[in-house]
Structure formats: C-alpha cells, structure tokens
C-alpha cells in the first residue's frame, strides 16, 4: 500500500497529522509483522500430526491389518488403529503431517506407511508410533545419483560400441547415452523443485525386503527394513515414467505393479527383473487383489478383470457399476472392491458373480480390509465405515477411544 506523505498546504496542524499517520503506519507494520511471524510456514515433513478426536472421521486412504490390529492412514499425517474390529480407534504418534497414501505390515509388528512429499514412515510396535525413514529430498538425491550412474554406464557402452565399429551397435549406444543424459537433466530439475512427488503404495516381503512405488515412475527398494532406500526405477520397462499406483504379490515370488495408461508390470524374482504384460485396458489401473490362483484387476470407470493364471491373462467382468474402483480385499467368504461415489462390488469365493451396491451418502472409499468377525472396514472420504459380510453398511457407533491403553 502507498501513502502520500506530502504536507497539506495551508494546514496548520499538518505536522500533527503526519506524525499521527506515521504512528498508524508503524503500528500496522508491527501487527502485520507479528501476524506473519505467527503464520510462518512449517514444513509438513517436520511437523507432527495433530491429535484430534475426529481423526477416524477424516479422509483416510488405506487400511490394513497388523495381526489382530487394524491400521489406517490418511490426510494430515493421521494414522489410527483399532483393536476391537473397528468399533473404537486410537491415534498414533506420527512425526509428519503430510497426506499418507498407503500402509503395509510384514507380520504383526513391523509396518511402513508412505505418502506425499516422498515420505516413508516405519513402525516397530504394530502401528502405535512411527518414525520417519525417508522423504522426497532424500528421494531426489537418490534419483540423481542413480541417473548419473546410469549415464556413466551408457557412456562406457558408447565407447565400447565405437571401438567395435558396428554401426547398429553404435546407433543403439548413442540413443541410450542420449536418453541417460536427459534422465540426469530431469532428475536434477526435480531435485531443484523440492520434495514434490508422492509415493502411492508400499509392499514388504519380510521385515527387511520391501518396495515403494509412486508418481512419475518412482520405484525404490530397501534390503534392510528401510534404513536405506535405493532408486531402482531403471529395472522397470517404464520409459515414459508413468505413475505407479500399486504393487502387490501374485505368488510366492511374483509381484505385479499397476499404473496409469493401463501399465501392467510383472516380476517373478521378487522385484529384481520386470517385464511388461499385455494389459486388458488402456485406462488407469489402481490395484489388484490375489486369492491364490485367482486375481482381480481393477481401475477407472468400473473396469474389472479376472485371471486364473496368476495374472498372465485376463477376462473382463460385468459388474453393473461404472464408478472407478480404488481398493479391494479377498475375504474368507467373499471379495470386495470399493471406489468412487459409494461404489461397492461384491464377489463370491471364486471371484465370480459380481454384485454392485451404492452406499448411502455416496462418499468415495479407497481401501477395505476384513475384520476378525467377518465384517469389512472401508475407509475414504467419510473416514471409517463398517460393512457386513454381504457388503451392506452397518449402523454402528464408531468412536475414538480416550485415555491410556
């Protein structure tokens, strides 16, 4: 704001008016400065999640089991857990306040949660408390290191190709070197923008070996329980850096990754090597659920596909719903998929006979897990809700517990 401080002509008390205006401006400046100081931005990566009695009603994006405990993660760094099949919940101690997108436990105690700003959290007490292992700044640094290492290999390969005199080999090496050079430039640009890319899913084989996947083709591996994370995106046939939405196991040593534009990748050696599979759909895929020899693949606009051969070939199922499906689980008797606008699709034990339900309120759900008593907990826009074995919403009093355990 600009003030004209020229003394008015012919005004006997001009000096007094100027002095008064100066004091007002000085006071406003001090007030504004105080407000700015109080409102100083704090990095969510360094700001613990606030405790609230309504955390179970806030946006939650994933839910899983840690033994008999149920753990869910979501917005503002909220992590809540229940030991009574979802009727009452407690909020975990979390060192960040970024949105958390996925959670996975290896056994009853050791868990990992991932989310925005490239964050990876770890719990060793079944989800009661969490520590930060990794974030987007460290991820960017790791991606730059890996890109430079790949460029050095490409340069060495180009020298070897040139020495061979083979024109085709030289041409391929030149293209590989150029692609690796561009990858370094992209990585360094991302590094300069900060911790901007989210992880979207996490999966662990045991307490040591795990993977995290995310936006723009992020793919990280740990071999020591998350103490160190390595960028291994070069293993994937994903040159366009398509978003990786989910990773899951489809056999004892087989893994699958699904992503945007129908991306479907498979590994049969626990993630060391990957191949592209023929995808049954060219729209975004959001997940896959496995039931031994049977799998369901799901994504945009209600598209669902069933496989009888560990996810090699797929047949589309008619579900009666065109709502995007975001999460699913295979229960003891039935399987459920959940998604936008209150959509729930129920399958029998053979992953057949789909039946579509629209829940009242039409709130989106993003994940589902089965409870010990045969019910299903869904999480999403409306926080925690409980469905019966047939997929119908149950009228239960779900609350946050108070006091110490």
N, C-alpha and C positions, 0 to 999 in steps of 0.2 A: 504494500500500500504506500502511496506517495502523498506527502503533506507539503503544501506551500507555506513556508515559514517566513514570508516577507511581511515586515511590519506594516499594518494598515495605515494609510495616510490620514492625518488629522485625527488620529485616535489617541486620546490622552492616556488611556490605560493599555496601550499596545504592548508595552513590556510585560505587564502583569499577565495579559492573555497569552503571550508567547511562553512565559515561564510556566503557566498552568498547563498549556498544551504539551510542553516538553515533559512535564511530570507525568501526564496521562500516557504519552508515548513510552516513556521509560517504564511505567507500571505495566502497560500492556506487553512490552518486551519481556519483562521478568516473568509475567504469568505464562506467556507463550513458551518461554524457555523452560519453565518448570514443567509445563504440560508435556513438552517434547521429551524431557528427561524421564518423566514418569512413564511415557508411552514408548520408550526406547525399545526397538525391536530386539527380540531374543530368538536365537536360532532354535527351532523346534528340536533339532538334534541334541541340543544341550539343555532343554527344558523338560523336566519330568512331567509325566502325565498328571493332571489334576485329579484328585479324588472327588467323586461325586456319587450320590445315592441313585443317580439315574443312568449310570454307565450301561446297564443292561438294556436300557431303552434307546440308546443312541445308535448311530449307524455302525453295524458290525458286519464284517466282510468274510470271515472264515470261522469255522468251528471244527474242533477235532477232539479226540479222546487222549487222555494221558492215564492209562489204566482205567480205573473206575471214575476218574475225574474228567469233567468236560471243560474245555478251554476255548474261549472265543476272543477274537481280536478285531479292532476296527478303528474308527476315527479318533483323532486327538491322542493317539497312543493308548487308548483304552484296551486293557486286557482283563477279562473277567473269567471266573471259574466257578464251577458248581460241583458239589459232592453228593447231591440228592436228586440226580436225574433232571436238573434244570429248574427246580422249583425256587431255589434261593441261590444267590450269586454273591461272590466277593470280588473286589477289585484288586488286581495285582499291583505291586510296586514296579513301575516302568520308568526308565531314565530318559525317555524321549516323548515328544507329544506330536509326532508325525502320524499320518494315517498308516495303519498297518493292514496289509492286504492278505496275508496268509500265515498259517501256523502249522507246524508238523512236530510230532513227538516220535522218538525212537525209544520204545519201551515206556515205562511208567514215569520216569523222572526227567529225562533229557529232552528238551524241546528247543525249537528255533522258530522265530517269527520274523517276517520280512515286510518291507513296506516302502513308502515314499522316501525320497532323498537317499535311496540306495542303502537303507538301514537293514542290518541283521542283528537280531537280539538272541540271547541264549538264556535258558533256564535250566537249572540242575535240581530244582525242587518241585517238579511237576507243575510248573507254571505259576507258583505263588509269587516269585520275584524274578526279575530279569536284569541282564547286563548287556550293554552294547558291545558287539564284537567288531562291527564293520559299518561303514557308511559310504555315501556317494563320493566323498572326497577321496577316500582310500580306493574306491572302485575305479574312479577316473585315473588315479595314479597307476593302478594295476593294468588298466586297459592300455595306457600309453606305453608302459614297459613291454607288454606283450606285443603291441603293434610294432615297436621298434625292433624287438627280437625277430618277429616275422619278416620285417623289411631286411634285416641283416641276412637272414637265410635266403631270401629272394635274390638279394644282390650276389651272394655267393653262387647261387644256382645259375644266375645270368652269366657270371664269369666262366663257370664250367661249361655252359652251353656254347658260349662264344669260342672257347678253346676247342670244342668238338667240331665246329664247322657245320653242324647240322642246322639247316635253315629253319625247319619246322620247330626244332627244339629251341632255337634262339628266339623265334617269334613267341612261343608259349612262355618262355622265361621272361621276355620283355613285358608281356601283358601281366604276368604275375608280379613282377617288380613294380610296375605302374600301379596296380591295384593295392599292393602293400604300402606304397608311398602315399596314396590317397587315404588309406586307412590310418596312417600316422597323423596326417593332417586333421582328419575327422576327430581322432582321439584327443589331439592337443586342443582342438576347438572346444570339445565337450569339457575338457579339463578346465578351460578358462571360464566356462559358464557356471561352474559350481556343482553342487550335489543335486542335480535336477531330475535324474532318471529313477523311476521306481522299480523295485523288484515286485514281481507279481505272484510268485509261488516258490516253495521250498520243499525239498524231499530228502530224507536221510535213509540210507540203507542200514546203518547201525549207529552207534554213538560217535563214530569218527568220520565216516564217509558220507558226504552229502553234496547236494547241488542247489543253487538258487538261480532262477531264471527271471527275466524281466523285459522291460521296454527296449526297443532298438537292438534286439538280439543279445542282450546281456546274459551271459552264461558263466557262472562261477562254480568252482569246486573246492571243497576242503577235504583233507585227509586226516585232520587232527581235531575234529569236533568243532571247527570254526575258529580256532586260534589263528589260523592263516587261511586266506581265501585267494584263489588263483583264477585269473581270467582264462577260460578255456574255450572261448567262443569260436576260436579257429577250428575246433573239432567239428563244428556244425556246418552242413551244407546250407547256409543261410546268407548268401552274399548281399542281399538287399536289407539285411538287418531288420527283418520283420519282428514284430513284437511276439515274445514267447509268453503265452498266457498261463500254461500249466505244465507240470511234469509229474508223472506217476509211474508206478511199476506195473508191468503187464506180464509178469512171470518171475521166476526166482532170480534171474539175472538180466531180465529185459526191462527197458524203460521206454516211455513214449513222451514226446513233447508236442503240444499242440499250440497253434498261434493264429495270427491274422492271415487273411487271404488263403484259408484252407491249409496252412502249413501243418504237416504231419511228419514228424521225425521219429526214428526208432534206433535203439541201441540194444544189442544182445550180449554186451560185455560190461554191464554196469557203467555205461557212460564213457567208455574210452574211445569208441568209434561210433559214428552215426551215419545213417543213410536216410534219404528221402523216400517216403512211401507215397504211393498213389492215393490222393485224397478224394473222398467221395463228394466233397463240397468245396466251392471256391470262396465261400464267405468265412468270417472269423469263427474259429473253434475255441471253446472256453474250457473244455475238460473232458476227461474220460474216466469211467469207473470200471473196475475189474472184478469179476466174480469167477475166479478160476479159469475155466476155458471160455468164458463168455465176457464180452466187453460192450459197453455203451459209449458212444462218442456223441457229443452234443455241442450246439453253438447257436448262431444267430437264427432268428425267426422260427424257432421251434424245431430246427432240423436235428433229428436223432438217427443214429446209425448203430447197427448191431453187428458184432463179429463173433464167429465161432472158432476162430483160429488165432487167438492171441493178438488180434488187431491187424492181421495181414490183409484180409478182405472185408468189405463192409456192405450191408444191405440196409437201405433206408426204411425206417418205421413210420407209420402214420400215427401221430399222437393225438390229433384233434386240437392242437394248440399251435399258434404261430408266434407265441411270445418267446423271446430269447431266453435260453436256458443257461444258467451260470454255475450251477453246482449240483452234485449228486452223491449218493451213497447206496451201497448194496447192503441191505439188512438181512436178518436171519430168515425172514419170510418174503419180504418184498423189497424192491428198489425204488428210490425216489429221486427225481430231478426237480430242481426249483429254479425260478427265474423271475423275469420282469412281470409287473402288474399282477402279482399274487399267483402266478402260474405254478402249479404242482402237477407233475406227471408221475403216475404210479405204475410199476410193472410187477408181474408175478415173479416167482423164484427162478423162472427160466428166462428172465428178462424179456418177456413177451406180454401180450395183451395189455398194451398201454391204455391208461385211463386218465383223462385230463380233468383237473379241478382248478377253479379260480377262487382263491381265498377272499373273504370279505375284507374291504379296505383296499384291496388291490395294490398293496405295498410290495416292492421288489424284494426278493430274497436271493442271497448269493451263495449260501452253503447250508449243508444239512448233515446231521450225524445221528446215529441210532443210540438210544439210551439202554440201560440195563433192563428196564421193564418193558422193552419192545415198542416204545414210542419214538418219535423223531423230533429233534430240536432243529429248528430252522432259524437262521439269522439273516438280517438285512436292514432295510430302511427302518423297520419298526422295532429293531433290536431283537430280543429273544422271543420266539413263539414256540409252542409245543403242538405237534400233530399226533393223532392216534395212529395205529398201525395201518389204517386204510387211507391216511393222508388228510383226514379232516381236522380242522382247527379245534383244539380243546379249550374250554373255558376254565382256565386255571389262574390262580393268583401267583404271579411270578414276581419276586421281590429281591432287593439287595439285603444281605444279612448285615447286621450291626454287631459291634464288639469284636473281641478277640476270638480266635478259633480255640 
